[in-house]
Amino acid sequence: MSERRARILTRGWLPAAVTTALGQLGDLRASSGDDDDGDPSNDLVVIDLDDAGMSAFCAAIRARDTDGWLPVLALGSRDAGVRSALAAGADDHAPRDAPDEVVARATALLRLKAKHDEVEARATQFTDWTRTLVERVTEQLEELQRVERLRRFLSPQVAEVVAGDERLLESHRREIAVVFCDLRGFTAFSEVAEPEEVMGILREYHAALGELVFRFGATLERFAGDAILAFFNDPVPCSDPAAQAVRMAIAMREGVRALIPGWRKRGHELDFGVGIALGYATLGRIGFDRRFDYGAVGSVVNLASRLCAEALGGQILLSERAQGMVAELVVAEPLPPLQLKGFHKPMPAYNVIGLLPEQSGLADSVARP
């Protein structure tokens, strides 16, 4: 591709030999008035030093130099000299009766102009790149901050999905399976044990169960001392929330069973109980701009909590509705109806013994990696 020819603006009287010589460098155009000053399409201005409006013309060009540099070559008599040209606002001077010198100086100015424009273009490009980079880094930082906030109650993979559309966290109603669990004997233990020992037990307990909450893809509503509340089917749908809740609860029971011998060696009699209920709840983001959680409100949450409170050490108690959804998954024994606080009539409940034999091998396959 051929390079663009230089655009040279002339003003005032120039000898024919000079205009002919300049024509070899680029396309000449005679100035039609002050409107030509600073035209960004021009590459060079060649002006007669004796032109009455030269100083004003050069001043107007310089006033527009913020849009780009436009060099001015002033032509005059040999006696006028460079000082007069520069004083008038030109960048260089050449005798008007020396076409070769005019061409040489014009060529030098055009070369400087080309380099200047190249530097300006690169500076503009660099500025644009920098701005784009800053915007991208800012966006990515905000995205990371959103994901980190969401990871307080969502597994990492779910947090990334929700971060892409936080409308999923707006208040809504949905059927969920709620898992409420805590430690049997923890209140009595915490009353007599040293605070450091209590915190050590909780760290072990939370580490074991927290990993399972995320592995099974549950939404963690809260840790409150030894109490853990998690649920399935929101904000990301789950095909069988009751089954997933039971599988997670069984894995939790096994996880705590592995910890109990160590606790007993230290003189702590603790055990684990779980309540699971299935039903509709209102869900959404709760809190304020700098600190929010994702919570569920409804009787299904209360039912899971009350079932947990009734569970003996090692028991996983199911509500009637939850049991109906997992009857082909688990072995469960019915219990006498329980009179639960906050519920007017006795509530049916079932104790999960374990998974049916044909389901045991599938337990890990449904846990999310």
N, C-alpha and C positions, 0 to 999 in steps of 0.2 A: 504494500500500500504506500503510495507517494505521500510525502509530508505536506502539510498545509503550507501554502505560500504565505509569507509575512504580509500583514496589512499595514501599510505605511500611510499616515495622514500628513498632508502637506498644508502649510499655511503661509500666505504671503508670496512674494515674487521669488521664484527660483530659476536659475539659468536652465536652458534646455538641456545642456550637457549634463547637468546634475540630475534632472528628472529622468533623463535617459539612463544614466548610470544606476540610479535608485530603482528604476524599473526592472533591473536585472535581479534585485534582491527580493522584490515582492510586488504586490498590487498597490498602486498608488491611488489615492483619492484626495482630491483637493477639499479643504475645509469649507463648509458652507456657512459657518458662523459659530457662535459660542456653544451651540447645542452639541457640537462634536467633541468638546473637551471631556476627557476621561472615558470615552466610549470603550468599554471593556473588550470589544472585538478588535481594537487597534493594537498593534505591537510596537509601533514607533511613531513619534511625531517629529517631522522635520519642519522647522519654522524659520522664517526670515528674521534675523536679529533686528532689522530696521523696521519691522512691522509695528505700527503704532500700538496695537493691542496685545503685543507679545507678553508683557509682564502680567496683565490680567488673565490672559489665556493660560499661561503657565501656572498662575496661582489657582485657577479653577481646576486644573489637572491635579495639582498637588492636594487640593481639598478632597479629591475623590480617590486618593491613593489607598484609602482603607479597603477599597474593593480590589486592589491589585496595582502593582507598579507599572506606570506607562512612561518609558524613557522619552526625553525630549532632546533632540539635536538641533542646536541653533547655528545657522549659517550667516556669516557676516564678512566684512572686509578683513583683510589680514591685520589691519591696524586695531580692529575692535578687540580681538583677543578673547581668551577663555574667561578672564575675570568678568567682563561685561556680560557674557553669556550666562555664567553661573549666577551673577547678581540678578539677572532677569528671571531666573528660575529654571534654566535649562540644566541638563545633565552633562552635556559636552558641547564643544564648539568645533567648527571646521570652516575654513575659508570657502566662500561660495564659488570662487574661481578655480578650485582644485577638486574636480570630480573624483579623482582616485582617493584622495584623503577623505572626502565625504563618504565614499563607499566603505573605506576601511573603518571609520569611526561608527558608521551606521551598522556595519556588520558586528562590531564589538558590542554595541548596545543591544542589538537583536539577540546576540548570544547570551548576554547577561539577562535579558528579559526572559529567554527560554529557560535558563537555569533558575531564575527567580520563580517563574510559574511552576516549574517542576517541584521546587522545594515547597511552595505554597500548597500544591496539590497533595504532596506527601504529608505535609503537616495536617491538612484537612482530613486526609484519609486516616492518619494516625489518631486524630481527635475523634473521628467517627468510630474507629475501632475501639478506642479507649472507652467512649461513651457506651458503645454496645457491650463491651466486656463488663463494665461496671453494672449496666442494667441486668446482664445475664447473671453475674455473681450475686447481685441483690435479689433477683428472683429465686436463684437457687438457695440462697441463705434463708429467705422467707419460707421456701418450700421445706427446707430441712427443719426450720423452727416449727412449722406446722406439723410435720411428721413426728418430731420429738414430743410435741405437746400431745399428739394423738397416741403415741406409744405408752403414755401413762395408763391408758385403759384398753388399748387395742394391741393385738399381736403385730409385730413389725410388718408382715405382709398385708394385713388388713389395714394398718395405718396408712400405708402407701396408696392403697386404693381409695380410701376415704379422703386423703389429702388432695386428691385430684378433683373431688366434688364434695365440698363440705356441706352441701345441701342435705346430704345423707344424715347430718347431725341435727337438722331442724326438728322441732317437736312433731311427733306423729304417734300413731297407735299401731301395735303389731303384736302377734302372738310370739311369746318367747318361752324358753325353758330356763328357769332360774335355779342356780346352784348356790346354796348357802352352806358354809362349813365353818367349824371352829374346833377348838381343842376342849375335850372334857377335862375338868380339873384345873383349867388355866387360872381362873379367878383366885382359887385358894392358893395355888402355887405362887402367883404374883404378889400375894399379900405377905408371904414369908420369905421369899427368895430375894437375894440382892438384885438391884436394878440391872447390874451388868450381866448377871446370869439370865434374867428375864429377856434382855435384849439378845443375848447369845442364842437362846432357844428360838426366839422369833426369827432371827436371821436364818437359822437352819430350816425352820418351817416354811418361811416365805420363799427361800431359794428353791426348795423342793417343789412346792405347789405352784409358785409363780411360773416356773418353766413349763409345767403341765398346762396351765391356763393358756399360754401362748401356743404351745404345741398343738393343742386341740382346737385352736382358733376361737376361743371364747372371748367375749368382751368383759374386761375386768372393770367393775364399777368401783370397788374400793377394797383396800386393806384397812382394817380397823382393829389394831391389836392382833388377836388371834382369829378374828372373824374375816372371812373372805366372801365376797359376793360377786358372782360372775353370771353371765347369761349368754344364750345362743340365739341366733336368728336375727340379730340386729347389732350394728347397722348393716352388716353384710348378711344376706340371706343364707340359711343353712337348710339343706334338704330334709334333714330329720333331727331337729333340735333336741328332742327328748332323748333319743338314742345317743347322740353325741354327749349330752349332759351326763348320762349314766356311765358311759365309757370313761369320761374324764373323772367322775367321782370315784369309780373303782380304781383307776390309776392313782388318784390322790390317796386313797385308803392304803394302797400298797406302798406308796412313797412314805407315808407317815409311819407305817408299820416298820419300815426299815430304820426309822429314826428312834423309835420307842426304846429299843434295848439300850442305846447309848444314854438316853435320858434317865432310864431307870438306874443305870450304873452311877449316875450323879445324884440319885436319890429323888428323882422327880417322877411322880405317877401321873402321866398325861396320856390321853387317848384322843380319838378323832371321831367326829360325827358330822353327818351331811343331811341336808334336806333339799329335795328337788320338787319343784312344782312347774306345771305347764299352764299357761293362760295368757290373756291379753293384758298389756300394760301400755302406759303412755311413756314414750322415751324421747330424749332430747338432751341438748347441751345445757348444763346447769353451771352457773357461776358468773364471772365477769371477765373483762378483756384479758387481764393478766393471769387469771387463774380460773380455769373451768374444768369441769368433769363431765362425764356422760352418764346419765342415770336413768333408771326405770322407776316408775311410780304406779302402784296398783296393788290389788289384793294378792296377786300371784307372788309378788315379792314378799309380802307379809306371811303368806302361807309357807313359802320355802324357809323363811326364818324361823317360824314356829315349829315346823317339822324338825329342823336342825336342833332346836332347843330340847325337843323330846327324844332325840336319838341318843342311844347309849353308846358307849365306846365301841367303835368299829361298825356301827350301823349307818346305812344309807336309807333314809326314809323317802318314799315316793308318794306324791299325791295320787288320788284315784285317776285323774285324767292323764298324768304322766305314765302311770302303770299301764293304762290302756294302750298307750302308743308304743310301749317297749315289751309287751307281753311275750312276743316271739324272740326277744333278745336276751332276757335275763330270767334267772330263777329268783322269785320273790315270794315271801310269805306274807299273807295278810295279817294285820294287827287289829286288835279291838279298836273301834273308832276312838279318836283322840279328841278330848275337849281342849281346844287350842285357844289361847288368849286372843281376844279380838274377833273370834268367830262364834256365832250364836249357837250353832249346832255341832255335835261331834263330827269330826272329819275322818273319812276312811284313810288308811295309810298302809303302806307295804314296805317291808324290809328287804332290801336287795341282798341276796346271798352271793350271787356272782353271775357271770355270763353263762348262757347255755353252752354246753361243750362245743357245739359246732360254731359258736360265735367267738370263742376265746382266741382263736388264731387270727381273727379279723380285727382285734382291738387296736393293734398298732397301725394297721393299714389305714384306718380312718383318722388317725391323728395326723395333723399337718406337720410337715417337716419344719 
